[in-house]
Amino acid sequence: DLSANDQSSLPKELREKYVLTRGIGTGVCGEVKLAFERSTCRKLAVKIINKKNFKSEGTATRNAKTEIEILQRVDHPCLIKTEDFYQTDDSYYIVLELMEGGELFQKVKSQQQLKESVAKLYFYQMLKAVQYLHSNGIIHRDLKPENILLSSQEDVCLIKVTDFNQSRILEEASLMRTLCGTPSYLAPEVFTHASTTGYGLAVDAWSLGVLLFVCLGGYPPFHESFGHQSITDQIIRGEFTMVPSKWKHVSDQAKDVVRKLLVVDPSKRMTIEEALQHPWLQDRDMMDTAHRLMYPSGDAAATAAVQVERLATRKRGRDEGDEEEE
Ligand SMILES: CC(C)(C)NC(=O)Nc1ccc2nccnc2c1
């Protein structure tokens, strides 16, 4: 009804350039509407972040500012791209490329569990996206199936990570400032792995382990309905169950990736780089498909990226005396 599609509260420039229609997603910080660009009739997504629905003004503005700053600064095929940005006194409007496959969460829910080859293709792309974020000093901190979007309804498709609302840009500067002061009162973890880069990045590796578990098993590893323990206790103890009926068709290598990511001690947890080297992901066909999706134009940069990956794979093969690679 017209009231639901009330365009009057939108910024004038936004209204002039786009027509907003139905809601297609709701995030923790707002909602996403399907939009059409008037000049091209292109379909887009407009994410509306309501400044007021955060408890304290500080958090809201800082998180949203970080999210918008990150969205405008990152450039990777598996990270959602911002097309445009507007704001009013009470909301931010972020215009994003439309991901016609919707949320990974909905796909896993409707398909029960994904085929292992599809889960591997998606997981590889997530690893590449998070590897890019980490190499730019950004921790996502909120990786979950709702924040992984699919570019089409096909199984073989490009995925993109979204919702950097909880992200943090690694404040190396703040750590340096801390270390300049007198260390006498600083806790040990500030000096050990709990400082910014080492410790912080590992949280995304854990979340990717949970994501992979959900894609392969079709249910979450930690859930309040499992057993007597609270979900927090299950997580702190790293106690998850691979129900045989759901996991008997899943390869041991895939299970090994999950087990090495869902490790409680961040310093013992497999890193993103190590996960990219894991045997389960040394799959030429999957990688070729992923690169074709990520770099469709087949431009020089793309070819270079593929060559680098191939050389790395071949070098690893030689190092491990794998003759067939020669
Ligand atoms: C496929 C269908 C049902 C129309 N859903 C959808 O496009 N969902 C979303 C949800 C959030 C999005 N956020 C950014 C870009 N596209 C998005 C698409």
The ligand as an ORCA input file, in Angstrom:
! r2SCAN-3c Opt
* xyz 0 1
  C      16.500    -12.702     -4.265
  C      15.611    -11.841     -3.392
  C      14.506    -12.666     -2.755
  C      15.009    -10.689     -4.199
  N      16.390    -11.323     -2.287
  C      17.379    -10.444     -2.403
  O      17.749     -9.970     -3.434
  N      17.941    -10.142     -1.206
  C      18.955     -9.243     -0.914
  C      19.148     -8.929      0.404
  C      20.120     -8.024      0.760
  C      20.935     -7.428     -0.197
  N      21.914     -6.532      0.151
  C      22.670     -6.001     -0.783
  C      22.517     -6.331     -2.116
  N      21.551     -7.201     -2.500
  C      20.752     -7.768     -1.558
  C      19.749     -8.681     -1.920
*
